[in-house]
């Protein structure tokens, strides 16, 4: 697990949540992420939802923006 640096992103995301967020940020579709990570699309969605919740985001794209901002 990795710790976020900024206050809005003070959540701890699992390695898989990081991978999913990174894939979303790269513009990959849920299906493409699922195939790349060898998991089901439903599991991709679940990891994304957990990351969204931890980041306090209201949408996947808001979570991606918050995640990318915290990586800078």
N, C-alpha and C positions, 0 to 999 in steps of 0.2 A: 504494500500500500504506500501511496505517496501523499505528502501533505501539500496543500495549496498554500501560496504565499500571501495573497491579498485577502482583505477582510471579507469581501463579498464572495470569495471563493475559498473560505477557510475549511471547506469540507475535505474529508479524506476520501479519495476515490480509489477503488481497487485498480489493480493493473488492467483488468478487463474493461472496466469503465473508462480508463484512460485510452485504451486501444479503440474503443467504440467512439469516444469523443474525437480522437485524432482522425479516425476514418470519416466521421461526419464532417469534420473541418476540411478534409481533403475533397469533399463533395461526393463521397461514395454513397450509393443507395443502400438501403437496409439489406436487400438481397445480396448485393456485392459484398457487403461487410460479413454477412452470414457465411457466404462461400469462402471468403478469405480466412475467417477465423474458425471455420469448420463448426459452426453452431447454427441453430435455427433462427429464422427471422424474428420469431417471437422472443427468443433469448436476447437478440440484439436490441429489440424494443425495450425489454425489461432493463437491460444495462443502461440504456439511454434514459429511461424514466428515473432510475435510481440516481444517476448522475445529475439529472435536472433537479430532482428533489434536494439533493445534497448542496447544489449550487444556488438553490432558491430561484430557479428560473421558471418562467411560465410557458416556455416553448423550447423545442429542441434547438432552434437557431439562436435563441437568447442564451441557452446553456453553452452552445459552441462559442458564441461571442465572449461570454464571461470566461470560459475555459481558455480561449486564445489570449485574452487580455491578461490572465493570470500567469501565462507562460512567458510573457514578454519581459 
